[in-house]
């Protein structure tokens, strides 16, 4: 590399304008080829740090993979729970609705039978409302005030 190119590369590096390939060539130069003492010290420092394999780096990557696994497991568990709710909820709601419909029907039937057995005439009692009426059946409800 020519002296002028080295100087331009050094200037671009310190201004933060180098590309990845230019930065690689900057750090791959010999220490004797460095343009300034600052370049020499920085290249020496970066080369030394790149060669060292620290425990800190391993710990950081270990924590990152653990967090990633935890997030994946959590997301998996949440999706299973949501799927289960989507499958079970309609069944439960339908069963509750059927039970409610039967209870309402039985309450209406019980009230109607009570009126028939007691012989209550809806026209003679003011607290009685006609729910359904045809030629043979009159279904009433008694309002208790």
C-alpha positions as CSV (number, residue, x, y, z in Angstrom):
1,X,0.0,0.0,0.0
2,X,1.3,3.4,-0.9
3,X,2.1,6.0,1.7
4,X,-0.6,8.4,0.5
5,X,-3.2,5.6,0.5
6,X,-2.2,4.6,4.1
7,X,-2.6,8.2,5.2
8,X,-6.0,8.5,3.5
9,X,-7.1,5.2,5.0
10,X,-6.0,6.3,8.5
11,X,-7.8,9.6,8.2
12,X,-11.0,7.8,7.0
13,X,-10.8,5.3,9.8
14,X,-10.5,7.9,12.5
15,X,-13.4,9.9,11.0
16,X,-15.5,6.7,11.0
17,X,-16.0,6.6,7.2
18,X,-14.3,3.3,6.3
19,X,-16.1,0.4,4.9
20,X,-15.6,-3.1,6.3
21,X,-13.1,-4.1,3.7
22,X,-11.1,-0.9,4.3
23,X,-11.2,-1.5,8.0
24,X,-9.9,-5.0,7.5
25,X,-7.0,-3.8,5.5
26,X,-6.3,-1.1,8.1
27,X,-6.0,-3.7,10.9
28,X,-4.1,-6.2,8.7
29,X,-1.2,-3.9,8.0
30,X,2.1,-4.5,9.8
31,X,2.8,-2.3,12.8
32,X,5.8,-0.8,11.0
33,X,3.6,0.3,8.2
34,X,1.3,2.4,10.4
35,X,1.1,6.1,9.6
36,X,1.1,7.4,13.2
37,X,1.9,6.2,16.7
38,X,-1.8,6.3,17.5
39,X,-2.5,4.0,14.5
40,X,0.2,1.7,15.7
41,X,-1.1,1.5,19.2
42,X,-4.7,1.0,18.2
43,X,-3.8,-1.7,15.6
44,X,-1.7,-3.5,18.2
45,X,-4.6,-3.2,20.8
46,X,-7.3,-4.5,18.4
47,X,-5.1,-7.3,17.1
48,X,-4.3,-8.4,20.7
49,X,-8.0,-8.3,21.7
50,X,-9.1,-10.2,18.6
51,X,-6.7,-13.0,19.4
52,X,-7.7,-13.3,23.0
53,X,-10.7,-15.5,23.8
54,X,-12.1,-14.2,27.1
55,X,-14.5,-15.9,29.4
56,X,-16.6,-12.8,29.3
57,X,-17.4,-13.3,25.7
58,X,-18.5,-16.9,26.3
59,X,-20.6,-15.8,29.3
60,X,-22.3,-13.1,27.1
61,X,-23.1,-15.6,24.3
62,X,-24.3,-18.1,26.9
63,X,-26.7,-15.6,28.4
64,X,-28.0,-14.6,25.0
65,X,-28.7,-18.2,24.0
66,X,-30.4,-18.8,27.3
67,X,-32.6,-15.8,26.9
68,X,-33.4,-16.8,23.4
69,X,-34.4,-20.3,24.5
70,X,-36.5,-18.9,27.3
71,X,-38.3,-16.6,24.9
72,X,-39.0,-19.4,22.5
73,X,-40.2,-21.7,25.2
74,X,-42.5,-19.0,26.6
75,X,-43.9,-18.2,23.2
76,X,-44.4,-21.9,22.5
77,X,-46.3,-22.3,25.9
78,X,-48.4,-19.3,25.2
79,X,-49.3,-20.5,21.8
80,X,-50.3,-23.9,23.2
81,X,-52.5,-22.2,25.8
82,X,-54.1,-20.0,23.3
83,X,-54.8,-22.9,21.0
84,X,-56.3,-24.9,23.9
85,X,-58.6,-22.0,24.8
86,X,-59.7,-21.6,21.2
87,X,-60.7,-25.3,21.2
88,X,-62.2,-25.6,24.7
89,X,-63.9,-22.2,25.1
90,X,-66.6,-22.8,22.4
91,X,-67.4,-26.2,23.9
92,X,-67.8,-24.8,27.4
93,X,-69.9,-21.9,26.2
94,X,-72.2,-24.2,24.3
95,X,-72.6,-26.5,27.3
96,X,-73.4,-23.5,29.6
97,X,-75.8,-22.1,27.1
98,X,-77.6,-25.5,26.8
99,X,-77.8,-25.6,30.6
100,X,-79.1,-22.1,30.8
101,X,-81.7,-22.7,28.1
102,X,-83.0,-25.8,29.9
103,X,-83.2,-23.9,33.2
104,X,-85.2,-21.1,31.6
105,X,-87.5,-23.6,29.9
106,X,-88.1,-25.5,33.1
107,X,-88.8,-22.3,35.1
108,X,-91.3,-21.2,32.5
109,X,-92.9,-24.6,32.4
110,X,-93.1,-24.7,36.2
111,X,-94.7,-21.3,36.4
112,X,-97.2,-22.2,33.7
113,X,-98.1,-25.4,35.5
114,X,-98.5,-23.5,38.8
115,X,-101.0,-21.2,37.1
116,X,-102.9,-24.0,35.6
117,X,-103.0,-26.0,38.8
118,X,-104.2,-23.0,40.8
119,X,-106.7,-22.0,38.1
120,X,-105.4,-18.5,37.8
121,X,-107.1,-16.4,35.2
122,X,-104.7,-13.8,33.7
123,X,-107.6,-11.4,33.1
124,X,-108.7,-11.4,36.7
125,X,-105.3,-10.8,38.3
126,X,-103.6,-7.5,37.5
127,X,-100.0,-8.8,38.3
128,X,-100.1,-11.4,35.6
129,X,-98.7,-10.9,32.1
130,X,-99.6,-13.1,29.1
131,X,-96.4,-14.4,27.5
132,X,-98.0,-16.6,24.9
133,X,-101.6,-17.3,23.9
134,X,-103.4,-19.3,21.2
135,X,-106.7,-21.2,21.0
136,X,-105.7,-23.9,23.5
137,X,-102.7,-22.6,25.5
138,X,-102.2,-19.4,27.6
139,X,-98.8,-18.9,29.1
140,X,-98.6,-16.3,31.7
141,X,-96.0,-14.8,34.1
142,X,-96.8,-13.5,37.5
143,X,-95.2,-10.2,38.5
144,X,-94.6,-10.2,42.2
145,X,-94.3,-6.7,43.5
